[in-house]
Amino acid sequence: MYGYSFAGRYIHHRTVVSNSEDPAHVLLPGVHRIASLLKRWLLGTHQGSVQANQLDYYLDEYTFRFNRRGAFPFFRVIEKLT
């Protein structure tokens, strides 16, 4: 079975942004926020020297850091011990 077998329970709603009078950041604020955070992280951490052929690795690292942003260091130590 596939890794995202639980995804079949969710109903997906399409949002066509080009037909709307509202700007994209109003309709999809989460996407806009993540893109802004990614750009800020790339400019701050890597000082803007990002190679196009390495972009996948940068995105993987950003995803890892974003997913771990709420984990406390104490819990990380416990995870490694178990």
PyMOL Python script that loads the backbone (N, CA, C, O; Angstrom):
from pymol import cmd

cmd.read_pdbstr("""\
ATOM      1  N   MET A   1       0.845  -1.187   0.000  1.00  0.00           N
ATOM      2  CA  MET A   1       0.000   0.000   0.000  1.00  0.00           C
ATOM      3  C   MET A   1       0.883   1.240   0.000  1.00  0.00           C
ATOM      4  O   MET A   1       2.053   1.179   0.378  1.00  0.00           O
ATOM      5  N   TYR A   2       0.336   2.324  -0.411  1.00  0.00           N
ATOM      6  CA  TYR A   2       1.083   3.571  -0.495  1.00  0.00           C
ATOM      7  C   TYR A   2       1.220   4.226   0.877  1.00  0.00           C
ATOM      8  O   TYR A   2       0.443   3.942   1.789  1.00  0.00           O
ATOM      9  N   GLY A   3       2.208   5.101   1.015  1.00  0.00           N
ATOM     10  CA  GLY A   3       2.492   5.749   2.291  1.00  0.00           C
ATOM     11  C   GLY A   3       1.400   6.692   2.757  1.00  0.00           C
ATOM     12  O   GLY A   3       1.288   6.952   3.955  1.00  0.00           O
ATOM     13  N   TYR A   4       0.601   7.204   1.857  1.00  0.00           N
ATOM     14  CA  TYR A   4      -0.440   8.164   2.215  1.00  0.00           C
ATOM     15  C   TYR A   4      -1.827   7.552   2.045  1.00  0.00           C
ATOM     16  O   TYR A   4      -2.705   8.162   1.436  1.00  0.00           O
ATOM     17  N   SER A   5      -2.021   6.372   2.573  1.00  0.00           N
ATOM     18  CA  SER A   5      -3.308   5.691   2.415  1.00  0.00           C
ATOM     19  C   SER A   5      -4.431   6.429   3.144  1.00  0.00           C
ATOM     20  O   SER A   5      -5.599   6.292   2.780  1.00  0.00           O
ATOM     21  N   PHE A   6      -4.084   7.217   4.178  1.00  0.00           N
ATOM     22  CA  PHE A   6      -5.102   7.959   4.922  1.00  0.00           C
ATOM     23  C   PHE A   6      -5.652   9.131   4.119  1.00  0.00           C
ATOM     24  O   PHE A   6      -6.691   9.683   4.482  1.00  0.00           O
ATOM     25  N   ALA A   7      -4.994   9.519   3.054  1.00  0.00           N
ATOM     26  CA  ALA A   7      -5.410  10.696   2.285  1.00  0.00           C
ATOM     27  C   ALA A   7      -6.745  10.479   1.574  1.00  0.00           C
ATOM     28  O   ALA A   7      -7.390  11.451   1.182  1.00  0.00           O
ATOM     29  N   GLY A   8      -7.162   9.261   1.403  1.00  0.00           N
ATOM     30  CA  GLY A   8      -8.428   8.991   0.734  1.00  0.00           C
ATOM     31  C   GLY A   8      -9.633   9.439   1.540  1.00  0.00           C
ATOM     32  O   GLY A   8     -10.723   9.566   0.982  1.00  0.00           O
ATOM     33  N   ARG A   9      -9.474   9.682   2.827  1.00  0.00           N
ATOM     34  CA  ARG A   9     -10.579  10.109   3.675  1.00  0.00           C
ATOM     35  C   ARG A   9     -10.873  11.591   3.563  1.00  0.00           C
ATOM     36  O   ARG A   9     -11.917  12.048   4.030  1.00  0.00           O
ATOM     37  N   TYR A  10      -9.998  12.334   2.968  1.00  0.00           N
ATOM     38  CA  TYR A  10     -10.168  13.783   2.895  1.00  0.00           C
ATOM     39  C   TYR A  10     -10.802  14.186   1.580  1.00  0.00           C
ATOM     40  O   TYR A  10     -10.525  13.597   0.535  1.00  0.00           O
ATOM     41  N   ILE A  11     -11.651  15.190   1.641  1.00  0.00           N
ATOM     42  CA  ILE A  11     -12.283  15.732   0.443  1.00  0.00           C
ATOM     43  C   ILE A  11     -11.484  16.966   0.032  1.00  0.00           C
ATOM     44  O   ILE A  11     -11.317  17.900   0.816  1.00  0.00           O
ATOM     45  N   HIS A  12     -11.004  16.956  -1.182  1.00  0.00           N
ATOM     46  CA  HIS A  12     -10.200  18.057  -1.687  1.00  0.00           C
ATOM     47  C   HIS A  12     -11.082  19.039  -2.442  1.00  0.00           C
ATOM     48  O   HIS A  12     -11.889  18.635  -3.279  1.00  0.00           O
ATOM     49  N   HIS A  13     -10.935  20.313  -2.153  1.00  0.00           N
ATOM     50  CA  HIS A  13     -11.680  21.364  -2.831  1.00  0.00           C
ATOM     51  C   HIS A  13     -10.715  22.187  -3.665  1.00  0.00           C
ATOM     52  O   HIS A  13      -9.704  22.671  -3.157  1.00  0.00           O
ATOM     53  N   ARG A  14     -11.023  22.344  -4.929  1.00  0.00           N
ATOM     54  CA  ARG A  14     -10.174  23.146  -5.807  1.00  0.00           C
ATOM     55  C   ARG A  14     -10.485  24.619  -5.628  1.00  0.00           C
ATOM     56  O   ARG A  14     -11.633  25.013  -5.425  1.00  0.00           O
ATOM     57  N   THR A  15      -9.433  25.422  -5.709  1.00  0.00           N
ATOM     58  CA  THR A  15      -9.588  26.868  -5.674  1.00  0.00           C
ATOM     59  C   THR A  15      -8.856  27.430  -6.881  1.00  0.00           C
ATOM     60  O   THR A  15      -7.629  27.361  -6.947  1.00  0.00           O
ATOM     61  N   VAL A  16      -9.585  27.980  -7.826  1.00  0.00           N
ATOM     62  CA  VAL A  16      -8.986  28.582  -9.014  1.00  0.00           C
ATOM     63  C   VAL A  16      -8.712  30.039  -8.686  1.00  0.00           C
ATOM     64  O   VAL A  16      -9.632  30.852  -8.601  1.00  0.00           O
ATOM     65  N   VAL A  17      -7.457  30.355  -8.505  1.00  0.00           N
ATOM     66  CA  VAL A  17      -7.065  31.691  -8.073  1.00  0.00           C
ATOM     67  C   VAL A  17      -7.179  32.689  -9.219  1.00  0.00           C
ATOM     68  O   VAL A  17      -7.495  33.857  -8.991  1.00  0.00           O
ATOM     69  N   SER A  18      -6.927  32.245 -10.443  1.00  0.00           N
ATOM     70  CA  SER A  18      -6.920  33.184 -11.570  1.00  0.00           C
ATOM     71  C   SER A  18      -8.309  33.749 -11.867  1.00  0.00           C
ATOM     72  O   SER A  18      -8.409  34.833 -12.441  1.00  0.00           O
ATOM     73  N   ASN A  19      -9.376  33.053 -11.498  1.00  0.00           N
ATOM     74  CA  ASN A  19     -10.731  33.539 -11.752  1.00  0.00           C
ATOM     75  C   ASN A  19     -11.263  34.430 -10.631  1.00  0.00           C
ATOM     76  O   ASN A  19     -12.349  34.997 -10.753  1.00  0.00           O
ATOM     77  N   SER A  20     -10.524  34.554  -9.565  1.00  0.00           N
ATOM     78  CA  SER A  20     -10.987  35.308  -8.407  1.00  0.00           C
ATOM     79  C   SER A  20     -10.532  36.753  -8.480  1.00  0.00           C
ATOM     80  O   SER A  20      -9.522  37.067  -9.110  1.00  0.00           O
ATOM     81  N   GLU A  21     -11.278  37.622  -7.837  1.00  0.00           N
ATOM     82  CA  GLU A  21     -10.894  39.022  -7.758  1.00  0.00           C
ATOM     83  C   GLU A  21      -9.915  39.265  -6.611  1.00  0.00           C
ATOM     84  O   GLU A  21      -9.224  40.283  -6.590  1.00  0.00           O
ATOM     85  N   ASP A  22      -9.854  38.326  -5.652  1.00  0.00           N
ATOM     86  CA  ASP A  22      -8.940  38.460  -4.526  1.00  0.00           C
ATOM     87  C   ASP A  22      -7.533  38.034  -4.936  1.00  0.00           C
ATOM     88  O   ASP A  22      -7.378  37.139  -5.767  1.00  0.00           O
ATOM     89  N   PRO A  23      -6.504  38.666  -4.363  1.00  0.00           N
ATOM     90  CA  PRO A  23      -5.135  38.231  -4.663  1.00  0.00           C
ATOM     91  C   PRO A  23      -4.847  36.866  -4.036  1.00  0.00           C
ATOM     92  O   PRO A  23      -5.559  36.418  -3.137  1.00  0.00           O
ATOM     93  N   ALA A  24      -3.799  36.220  -4.525  1.00  0.00           N
ATOM     94  CA  ALA A  24      -3.483  34.856  -4.098  1.00  0.00           C
ATOM     95  C   ALA A  24      -3.177  34.783  -2.612  1.00  0.00           C
ATOM     96  O   ALA A  24      -3.530  33.795  -1.969  1.00  0.00           O
ATOM     97  N   HIS A  25      -2.530  35.797  -2.045  1.00  0.00           N
ATOM     98  CA  HIS A  25      -2.168  35.714  -0.625  1.00  0.00           C
ATOM     99  C   HIS A  25      -3.386  35.799   0.290  1.00  0.00           C
ATOM    100  O   HIS A  25      -3.302  35.437   1.464  1.00  0.00           O
ATOM    101  N   VAL A  26      -4.513  36.273  -0.233  1.00  0.00           N
ATOM    102  CA  VAL A  26      -5.746  36.292   0.559  1.00  0.00           C
ATOM    103  C   VAL A  26      -6.427  34.924   0.498  1.00  0.00           C
ATOM    104  O   VAL A  26      -6.941  34.438   1.506  1.00  0.00           O
ATOM    105  N   LEU A  27      -6.429  34.309  -0.675  1.00  0.00           N
ATOM    106  CA  LEU A  27      -7.093  33.015  -0.846  1.00  0.00           C
ATOM    107  C   LEU A  27      -6.289  31.861  -0.256  1.00  0.00           C
ATOM    108  O   LEU A  27      -6.863  30.913   0.281  1.00  0.00           O
ATOM    109  N   LEU A  28      -4.973  31.936  -0.353  1.00  0.00           N
ATOM    110  CA  LEU A  28      -4.107  30.844   0.104  1.00  0.00           C
ATOM    111  C   LEU A  28      -3.034  31.382   1.045  1.00  0.00           C
ATOM    112  O   LEU A  28      -1.859  31.407   0.677  1.00  0.00           O
ATOM    113  N   PRO A  29      -3.403  31.811   2.244  1.00  0.00           N
ATOM    114  CA  PRO A  29      -2.418  32.440   3.123  1.00  0.00           C
ATOM    115  C   PRO A  29      -1.337  31.477   3.609  1.00  0.00           C
ATOM    116  O   PRO A  29      -0.205  31.902   3.836  1.00  0.00           O
ATOM    117  N   GLY A  30      -1.652  30.206   3.773  1.00  0.00           N
ATOM    118  CA  GLY A  30      -0.651  29.245   4.235  1.00  0.00           C
ATOM    119  C   GLY A  30       0.457  29.038   3.217  1.00  0.00           C
ATOM    120  O   GLY A  30       1.633  28.979   3.573  1.00  0.00           O
ATOM    121  N   VAL A  31       0.081  28.930   1.953  1.00  0.00           N
ATOM    122  CA  VAL A  31       1.063  28.750   0.889  1.00  0.00           C
ATOM    123  C   VAL A  31       1.950  29.975   0.792  1.00  0.00           C
ATOM    124  O   VAL A  31       3.165  29.852   0.630  1.00  0.00           O
ATOM    125  N   HIS A  32       1.360  31.149   0.888  1.00  0.00           N
ATOM    126  CA  HIS A  32       2.118  32.395   0.825  1.00  0.00           C
ATOM    127  C   HIS A  32       3.086  32.489   2.001  1.00  0.00           C
ATOM    128  O   HIS A  32       4.227  32.919   1.834  1.00  0.00           O
ATOM    129  N   ARG A  33       2.641  32.095   3.171  1.00  0.00           N
ATOM    130  CA  ARG A  33       3.495  32.160   4.363  1.00  0.00           C
ATOM    131  C   ARG A  33       4.686  31.212   4.241  1.00  0.00           C
ATOM    132  O   ARG A  33       5.811  31.597   4.560  1.00  0.00           O
ATOM    133  N   ILE A  34       4.459  29.983   3.785  1.00  0.00           N
ATOM    134  CA  ILE A  34       5.546  29.013   3.642  1.00  0.00           C
ATOM    135  C   ILE A  34       6.552  29.490   2.599  1.00  0.00           C
ATOM    136  O   ILE A  34       7.760  29.376   2.805  1.00  0.00           O
ATOM    137  N   ALA A  35       6.062  30.025   1.480  1.00  0.00           N
ATOM    138  CA  ALA A  35       6.977  30.524   0.450  1.00  0.00           C
ATOM    139  C   ALA A  35       7.799  31.694   0.979  1.00  0.00           C
ATOM    140  O   ALA A  35       8.988  31.796   0.678  1.00  0.00           O
ATOM    141  N   SER A  36       7.192  32.567   1.751  1.00  0.00           N
ATOM    142  CA  SER A  36       7.923  33.699   2.321  1.00  0.00           C
ATOM    143  C   SER A  36       8.969  33.228   3.320  1.00  0.00           C
ATOM    144  O   SER A  36      10.093  33.730   3.323  1.00  0.00           O
ATOM    145  N   LEU A  37       8.608  32.264   4.170  1.00  0.00           N
ATOM    146  CA  LEU A  37       9.569  31.727   5.128  1.00  0.00           C
ATOM    147  C   LEU A  37      10.720  31.022   4.429  1.00  0.00           C
ATOM    148  O   LEU A  37      11.865  31.130   4.866  1.00  0.00           O
ATOM    149  N   LEU A  38      10.435  30.304   3.354  1.00  0.00           N
ATOM    150  CA  LEU A  38      11.484  29.628   2.595  1.00  0.00           C
ATOM    151  C   LEU A  38      12.449  30.637   1.983  1.00  0.00           C
ATOM    152  O   LEU A  38      13.665  30.461   2.055  1.00  0.00           O
ATOM    153  N   LYS A  39      11.909  31.690   1.383  1.00  0.00           N
ATOM    154  CA  LYS A  39      12.780  32.708   0.790  1.00  0.00           C
ATOM    155  C   LYS A  39      13.643  33.382   1.843  1.00  0.00           C
ATOM    156  O   LYS A  39      14.833  33.608   1.620  1.00  0.00           O
ATOM    157  N   ARG A  40      13.055  33.703   2.986  1.00  0.00           N
ATOM    158  CA  ARG A  40      13.812  34.329   4.064  1.00  0.00           C
ATOM    159  C   ARG A  40      14.901  33.401   4.587  1.00  0.00           C
ATOM    160  O   ARG A  40      16.017  33.845   4.858  1.00  0.00           O
ATOM    161  N   TRP A  41      14.583  32.108   4.732  1.00  0.00           N
ATOM    162  CA  TRP A  41      15.563  31.138   5.209  1.00  0.00           C
ATOM    163  C   TRP A  41      16.720  31.003   4.220  1.00  0.00           C
ATOM    164  O   TRP A  41      17.881  30.966   4.626  1.00  0.00           O
ATOM    165  N   LEU A  42      16.407  30.931   2.922  1.00  0.00           N
ATOM    166  CA  LEU A  42      17.461  30.809   1.916  1.00  0.00           C
ATOM    167  C   LEU A  42      18.365  32.037   1.906  1.00  0.00           C
ATOM    168  O   LEU A  42      19.586  31.914   1.805  1.00  0.00           O
ATOM    169  N   LEU A  43      17.769  33.212   2.010  1.00  0.00           N
ATOM    170  CA  LEU A  43      18.584  34.428   2.002  1.00  0.00           C
ATOM    171  C   LEU A  43      19.385  34.584   3.286  1.00  0.00           C
ATOM    172  O   LEU A  43      20.523  35.051   3.251  1.00  0.00           O
ATOM    173  N   GLY A  44      18.813  34.203   4.408  1.00  0.00           N
ATOM    174  CA  GLY A  44      19.506  34.379   5.681  1.00  0.00           C
ATOM    175  C   GLY A  44      20.552  33.325   5.941  1.00  0.00           C
ATOM    176  O   GLY A  44      21.685  33.652   6.297  1.00  0.00           O
ATOM    177  N   THR A  45      20.197  32.068   5.771  1.00  0.00           N
ATOM    178  CA  THR A  45      21.110  30.981   6.085  1.00  0.00           C
ATOM    179  C   THR A  45      22.190  30.813   5.035  1.00  0.00           C
ATOM    180  O   THR A  45      23.358  30.615   5.370  1.00  0.00           O
ATOM    181  N   HIS A  46      21.818  30.888   3.792  1.00  0.00           N
ATOM    182  CA  HIS A  46      22.758  30.632   2.707  1.00  0.00           C
ATOM    183  C   HIS A  46      23.262  31.911   2.058  1.00  0.00           C
ATOM    184  O   HIS A  46      23.981  31.852   1.060  1.00  0.00           O
ATOM    185  N   GLN A  47      22.903  33.050   2.598  1.00  0.00           N
ATOM    186  CA  GLN A  47      23.364  34.354   2.106  1.00  0.00           C
ATOM    187  C   GLN A  47      23.095  34.545   0.617  1.00  0.00           C
ATOM    188  O   GLN A  47      23.838  35.250  -0.067  1.00  0.00           O
ATOM    189  N   GLY A  48      22.052  33.927   0.127  1.00  0.00           N
ATOM    190  CA  GLY A  48      21.645  34.121  -1.261  1.00  0.00           C
ATOM    191  C   GLY A  48      22.441  33.315  -2.273  1.00  0.00           C
ATOM    192  O   GLY A  48      22.145  33.383  -3.466  1.00  0.00           O
ATOM    193  N   SER A  49      23.445  32.549  -1.838  1.00  0.00           N
ATOM    194  CA  SER A  49      24.232  31.761  -2.806  1.00  0.00           C
ATOM    195  C   SER A  49      23.646  30.358  -2.900  1.00  0.00           C
ATOM    196  O   SER A  49      24.191  29.406  -2.340  1.00  0.00           O
ATOM    197  N   VAL A  50      22.554  30.242  -3.597  1.00  0.00           N
ATOM    198  CA  VAL A  50      21.846  28.980  -3.766  1.00  0.00           C
ATOM    199  C   VAL A  50      22.050  28.519  -5.200  1.00  0.00           C
ATOM    200  O   VAL A  50      21.801  29.261  -6.150  1.00  0.00           O
ATOM    201  N   GLN A  51      22.506  27.282  -5.338  1.00  0.00           N
ATOM    202  CA  GLN A  51      22.717  26.713  -6.666  1.00  0.00           C
ATOM    203  C   GLN A  51      21.427  26.059  -7.134  1.00  0.00           C
ATOM    204  O   GLN A  51      20.761  25.375  -6.357  1.00  0.00           O
ATOM    205  N   ALA A  52      21.074  26.261  -8.386  1.00  0.00           N
ATOM    206  CA  ALA A  52      19.840  25.685  -8.921  1.00  0.00           C
ATOM    207  C   ALA A  52      19.869  24.156  -8.905  1.00  0.00           C
ATOM    208  O   ALA A  52      18.842  23.517  -8.675  1.00  0.00           O
ATOM    209  N   ASN A  53      21.035  23.573  -9.148  1.00  0.00           N
ATOM    210  CA  ASN A  53      21.111  22.112  -9.176  1.00  0.00           C
ATOM    211  C   ASN A  53      21.071  21.504  -7.771  1.00  0.00           C
ATOM    212  O   ASN A  53      20.898  20.292  -7.644  1.00  0.00           O
ATOM    213  N   GLN A  54      21.225  22.300  -6.721  1.00  0.00           N
ATOM    214  CA  GLN A  54      21.160  21.830  -5.340  1.00  0.00           C
ATOM    215  C   GLN A  54      19.833  22.178  -4.660  1.00  0.00           C
ATOM    216  O   GLN A  54      19.667  21.923  -3.467  1.00  0.00           O
ATOM    217  N   LEU A  55      18.900  22.750  -5.400  1.00  0.00           N
ATOM    218  CA  LEU A  55      17.656  23.235  -4.815  1.00  0.00           C
ATOM    219  C   LEU A  55      16.868  22.137  -4.106  1.00  0.00           C
ATOM    220  O   LEU A  55      16.248  22.397  -3.075  1.00  0.00           O
ATOM    221  N   ASP A  56      16.881  20.920  -4.637  1.00  0.00           N
ATOM    222  CA  ASP A  56      16.175  19.817  -3.983  1.00  0.00           C
ATOM    223  C   ASP A  56      16.706  19.572  -2.574  1.00  0.00           C
ATOM    224  O   ASP A  56      15.932  19.313  -1.652  1.00  0.00           O
ATOM    225  N   TYR A  57      18.022  19.654  -2.409  1.00  0.00           N
ATOM    226  CA  TYR A  57      18.614  19.425  -1.094  1.00  0.00           C
ATOM    227  C   TYR A  57      18.266  20.543  -0.129  1.00  0.00           C
ATOM    228  O   TYR A  57      18.022  20.290   1.051  1.00  0.00           O
ATOM    229  N   TYR A  58      18.242  21.778  -0.617  1.00  0.00           N
ATOM    230  CA  TYR A  58      17.842  22.905   0.226  1.00  0.00           C
ATOM    231  C   TYR A  58      16.396  22.753   0.685  1.00  0.00           C
ATOM    232  O   TYR A  58      16.077  22.997   1.849  1.00  0.00           O
ATOM    233  N   LEU A  59      15.522  22.349  -0.238  1.00  0.00           N
ATOM    234  CA  LEU A  59      14.115  22.165   0.105  1.00  0.00           C
ATOM    235  C   LEU A  59      13.923  21.018   1.095  1.00  0.00           C
ATOM    236  O   LEU A  59      13.082  21.101   1.990  1.00  0.00           O
ATOM    237  N   ASP A  60      14.705  19.945   0.932  1.00  0.00           N
ATOM    238  CA  ASP A  60      14.635  18.838   1.894  1.00  0.00           C
ATOM    239  C   ASP A  60      15.058  19.295   3.284  1.00  0.00           C
ATOM    240  O   ASP A  60      14.419  18.943   4.275  1.00  0.00           O
ATOM    241  N   GLU A  61      16.128  20.076   3.360  1.00  0.00           N
ATOM    242  CA  GLU A  61      16.589  20.558   4.654  1.00  0.00           C
ATOM    243  C   GLU A  61      15.568  21.503   5.280  1.00  0.00           C
ATOM    244  O   GLU A  61      15.310  21.435   6.482  1.00  0.00           O
ATOM    245  N   TYR A  62      14.989  22.380   4.470  1.00  0.00           N
ATOM    246  CA  TYR A  62      13.976  23.304   4.988  1.00  0.00           C
ATOM    247  C   TYR A  62      12.760  22.534   5.502  1.00  0.00           C
ATOM    248  O   TYR A  62      12.223  22.855   6.562  1.00  0.00           O
ATOM    249  N   THR A  63      12.330  21.527   4.757  1.00  0.00           N
ATOM    250  CA  THR A  63      11.184  20.724   5.183  1.00  0.00           C
ATOM    251  C   THR A  63      11.474  20.022   6.500  1.00  0.00           C
ATOM    252  O   THR A  63      10.621  19.982   7.387  1.00  0.00           O
ATOM    253  N   PHE A  64      12.676  19.469   6.632  1.00  0.00           N
ATOM    254  CA  PHE A  64      13.054  18.807   7.875  1.00  0.00           C
ATOM    255  C   PHE A  64      13.015  19.792   9.038  1.00  0.00           C
ATOM    256  O   PHE A  64      12.445  19.495  10.088  1.00  0.00           O
ATOM    257  N   ARG A  65      13.620  20.962   8.851  1.00  0.00           N
ATOM    258  CA  ARG A  65      13.652  21.960   9.931  1.00  0.00           C
ATOM    259  C   ARG A  65      12.251  22.469  10.253  1.00  0.00           C
ATOM    260  O   ARG A  65      11.923  22.675  11.422  1.00  0.00           O
ATOM    261  N   PHE A  66      11.419  22.675   9.229  1.00  0.00           N
ATOM    262  CA  PHE A  66      10.072  23.172   9.454  1.00  0.00           C
ATOM    263  C   PHE A  66       9.245  22.153  10.230  1.00  0.00           C
ATOM    264  O   PHE A  66       8.485  22.529  11.124  1.00  0.00           O
ATOM    265  N   ASN A  67       9.380  20.880   9.905  1.00  0.00           N
ATOM    266  CA  ASN A  67       8.624  19.840  10.589  1.00  0.00           C
ATOM    267  C   ASN A  67       9.096  19.629  12.022  1.00  0.00           C
ATOM    268  O   ASN A  67       8.327  19.150  12.855  1.00  0.00           O
ATOM    269  N   ARG A  68      10.341  19.974  12.325  1.00  0.00           N
ATOM    270  CA  ARG A  68      10.894  19.781  13.659  1.00  0.00           C
ATOM    271  C   ARG A  68      10.875  21.059  14.494  1.00  0.00           C
ATOM    272  O   ARG A  68      11.454  21.079  15.580  1.00  0.00           O
ATOM    273  N   ARG A  69      10.237  22.112  14.028  1.00  0.00           N
ATOM    274  CA  ARG A  69      10.312  23.413  14.698  1.00  0.00           C
ATOM    275  C   ARG A  69       9.712  23.408  16.098  1.00  0.00           C
ATOM    276  O   ARG A  69      10.104  24.230  16.926  1.00  0.00           O
ATOM    277  N   GLY A  70       8.784  22.519  16.387  1.00  0.00           N
ATOM    278  CA  GLY A  70       8.153  22.499  17.695  1.00  0.00           C
ATOM    279  C   GLY A  70       8.756  21.486  18.655  1.00  0.00           C
ATOM    280  O   GLY A  70       8.353  21.419  19.816  1.00  0.00           O
ATOM    281  N   ALA A  71       9.720  20.696  18.185  1.00  0.00           N
ATOM    282  CA  ALA A  71      10.311  19.665  19.038  1.00  0.00           C
ATOM    283  C   ALA A  71      11.324  20.299  19.987  1.00  0.00           C
ATOM    284  O   ALA A  71      12.149  21.115  19.575  1.00  0.00           O
ATOM    285  N   PHE A  72      11.254  19.922  21.240  1.00  0.00           N
ATOM    286  CA  PHE A  72      12.191  20.446  22.226  1.00  0.00           C
ATOM    287  C   PHE A  72      13.459  19.588  22.221  1.00  0.00           C
ATOM    288  O   PHE A  72      13.387  18.392  21.941  1.00  0.00           O
ATOM    289  N   PRO A  73      14.609  20.176  22.523  1.00  0.00           N
ATOM    290  CA  PRO A  73      15.862  19.403  22.507  1.00  0.00           C
ATOM    291  C   PRO A  73      15.817  18.191  23.430  1.00  0.00           C
ATOM    292  O   PRO A  73      16.412  17.161  23.113  1.00  0.00           O
ATOM    293  N   PHE A  74      15.127  18.289  24.565  1.00  0.00           N
ATOM    294  CA  PHE A  74      15.043  17.177  25.493  1.00  0.00           C
ATOM    295  C   PHE A  74      14.390  15.970  24.833  1.00  0.00           C
ATOM    296  O   PHE A  74      14.845  14.843  25.027  1.00  0.00           O
ATOM    297  N   PHE A  75      13.332  16.183  24.057  1.00  0.00           N
ATOM    298  CA  PHE A  75      12.637  15.095  23.404  1.00  0.00           C
ATOM    299  C   PHE A  75      13.500  14.486  22.290  1.00  0.00           C
ATOM    300  O   PHE A  75      13.397  13.291  22.009  1.00  0.00           O
ATOM    301  N   ARG A  76      14.335  15.293  21.668  1.00  0.00           N
ATOM    302  CA  ARG A  76      15.231  14.756  20.657  1.00  0.00           C
ATOM    303  C   ARG A  76      16.234  13.783  21.262  1.00  0.00           C
ATOM    304  O   ARG A  76      16.546  12.759  20.655  1.00  0.00           O
ATOM    305  N   VAL A  77      16.742  14.093  22.454  1.00  0.00           N
ATOM    306  CA  VAL A  77      17.686  13.210  23.133  1.00  0.00           C
ATOM    307  C   VAL A  77      16.989  11.905  23.487  1.00  0.00           C
ATOM    308  O   VAL A  77      17.566  10.831  23.320  1.00  0.00           O
ATOM    309  N   ILE A  78      15.768  11.985  23.968  1.00  0.00           N
ATOM    310  CA  ILE A  78      15.016  10.772  24.335  1.00  0.00           C
ATOM    311  C   ILE A  78      14.746   9.923  23.094  1.00  0.00           C
ATOM    312  O   ILE A  78      14.809   8.695  23.156  1.00  0.00           O
ATOM    313  N   GLU A  79      14.443  10.577  21.957  1.00  0.00           N
ATOM    314  CA  GLU A  79      14.210   9.816  20.725  1.00  0.00           C
ATOM    315  C   GLU A  79      15.444   9.021  20.325  1.00  0.00           C
ATOM    316  O   GLU A  79      15.332   7.884  19.867  1.00  0.00           O
ATOM    317  N   LYS A  80      16.610   9.610  20.494  1.00  0.00           N
ATOM    318  CA  LYS A  80      17.837   8.915  20.117  1.00  0.00           C
ATOM    319  C   LYS A  80      18.149   7.752  21.055  1.00  0.00           C
ATOM    320  O   LYS A  80      18.761   6.771  20.633  1.00  0.00           O
ATOM    321  N   LEU A  81      17.739   7.845  22.316  1.00  0.00           N
ATOM    322  CA  LEU A  81      18.015   6.786  23.276  1.00  0.00           C
ATOM    323  C   LEU A  81      17.083   5.593  23.114  1.00  0.00           C
ATOM    324  O   LEU A  81      17.436   4.475  23.491  1.00  0.00           O
ATOM    325  N   THR A  82      15.897   5.820  22.558  1.00  0.00           N
ATOM    326  CA  THR A  82      14.940   4.709  22.441  1.00  0.00           C
ATOM    327  C   THR A  82      15.025   4.042  21.102  1.00  0.00           C
ATOM    328  O   THR A  82      14.290   3.090  20.839  1.00  0.00           O
TER     329      THR A  82
END
""", "prot")
cmd.dss("prot")
cmd.show_as("cartoon", "prot")
cmd.util.cbc("prot")
cmd.orient("prot")
